[in-house]
């Protein structure tokens, strides 16, 4: 088997394994996925949206402290000519 075909097959197997783990994490099995594809996609979208909503809150909270400190150090660096 040529190297590029073997590499492609290995990549497909690896990605299939990773996607299978993710779907298992969301408690989705193959028959449920095929039977309720629309509902499954909606469920995954809701979970991802919840994770993003959770993360953005903390990023904004941290930015309230980090950005002003960064601006001070940036201004000091510019004043020194760096």
CORNOR-V398357 format. One line per field, one symbol per residue. ss: DSSP state (A for helix, B for strand, O for the rest). phi: phi as a letter, one per 30 degrees, with the letter a starting at -180 (. if undefined). burial: I if it has 24 or more other ideal C-beta (glycine too) atoms within 12 Angstrom, else O. A space follows every 50 residues. Layout:
ss = ???
phi = ???
burial = ???
This chain:
ss = OOAAAAAAAAAAAAAAAAAAAAAAAOOOOAAAAAAOAAAAAAAAAAAAAA AAAAAAAAAAAAAAAAAAAAAAAAAAAAAOOO
phi = .dddddddddddddddddddddddddhccedddddbeddddddddddddd ddedddedddddddcdddddddddddddddid
burial = OOOOOOOOOOOOOOOOOOOOOOOOOOOIOOOOOOOOOOOOOOOOOOOOOO OOOOOOOOOOOOOOOOOOOOOOOOOOOOOOOO
